[in-house]
Amino acid sequence: MAAALPLKGSSPDYDVLVGSDTNADESQKTVYLEPTPAVKPRARKPPELPIFERQNWLIHLHYIRKEYNTCKALIKERLSESNGHCEYALYVQALILRHEGRIQESLESFQTCSLLNAQNPENLKQVARSLFLMGRHKFAIDVYNEAARLSERDWEISHNQGVCYMYIKDFLKAKECLKQAIQYNKHDLSYVMLAKIYLLEDDLHMAIDVYKRAIEYSPENPDLLTTLGLLYLQVGQNQRAFEHLGNALTYDPSNVKAILAAGSMMQFHGDYDVALTKYRVAAVSVPESASLWNNIGMCFFGKKKLVASISCLKRAVYLAPFDWKVMYNLGLVHLSMSQYASAFHFLSAAINLKPKMGQLYMLLAVALTHLEDADNARKSYEQAVALDNKEASINLNYSIFLYNQGNRKEAAKQFAIFEQKQKKIKDITSHEVDPEILETANKLGPALQVGESLVWKPDHAAQSERKGTSKSATGEGEVVKKMASMSLPPDNSPSNIDHTGARNKGEKGSEPLTV
């Protein structure tokens, strides 16, 4: 057998392997061809980063660790090397300046970033954010519009535009932007801001509807549940309010807002001990809450522990010296203790803080009556009647005052207005008439010889109670005492949904204004 000749000019893709053949002579060899693996192309070399961008990772690391001094030193070094052209270093520097409260310098740094990279929408969003923090909302809206052209369907831009429109009182465009943001991303914050706009428009039912839709997507958010419960309290749906507050406490047992709201509901129904137990839990988390100490003070007031009530209310005044509601409650407690000069002091302070509230002038008139200042008491009653045309107790107290002053004609006129208001309230709402107001009116009516026109009849229990007393229904001392203990309904304005409180139902002369 002839030996195989070596292949000349063979392809480089094959290697020649030589092996022995047992059936051939040693001089005869067999040649095998085997393909060689293809040579892999060498990976491309990564692009060279500019020298001043290579330490961006280190700047970021120091920033998220809140090592601001080290971060600022490193940024200063990078900016000096790059002649101020390192975008990321400028961006982080602006964030640190904003954190330090230097908003104007932060704005200038963000504007420099947007000049270096005009196609980056994040730079424009930060410029608009700085303008918003400076109160320049219209300029912020313009910058957000420019950023929206670079970044379509951006939830953050639409949301922030809605907030800016809200601050310039353009509620229609604000609602449009926030609804658009909810379409892009169903975020809790957008729902909250949309509901806030409805509350500013005094549309409680739409605000409730917005929170209900928010809870559909975040059913375990205790803040949403608590706020919805407070809104239900505002519209008088106590059962639903209690359900949502209970759910909020289920997911977050230490939620102070929910604890205060639940405690206020118990306080409203006269369960003062249970309410105090709730407040004791909340006091661990927020010992410096004026609303908490106000509610605690009114719980003690409902239990007729007046000294403890004043102590708690004084602490609430120390924590919130410009809260007119706490001042009102202090004036009411001092009236109950027959400390009329102190009551006058706190009620005057409350009027200075809330000059458009008629009930405050009514209680001030009660204090002035006991201080034997009839002229100023009459002026206070007249101011109260002019400011509040809904509260019936003002006209009743004014009628008592006029009767004691011997002016039966004007007293009968005010009593007739009281009856008309009371009848209207009874037709519109299903709330029970305060028993003390009922008793006082039924004593005053016959004295004025207009009792036949009373629009309600006292129950048998009240009749039997009055049969057991030997005091004259028209005695000046007793009637003036009724004036001092006249109650005041709670403030249910939408602006107070972030605070909780209660009035003491069924407790004579102990209905505090809610906080």
PyMOL commands that set and color helices and strands:
alter all, ss='L'
color gray80, all
select helices_A, chain A and resi 51-53+56-64+68-82+87-99+103-116+121-133+137-150+155-167+171-184+188-200+204-217+222-234+238-251+256-268+272-285+290-302+306-319+324-336+340-353+358-370+374-387+392-404+408-428+435-447+451-453+460-467+476-484+494-496
alter helices_A, ss='H'
color red, helices_A
select strands_A, chain A and resi 14-19+30-35
alter strands_A, ss='S'
color yellow, strands_A
deselect
rebuild
show_as cartoon
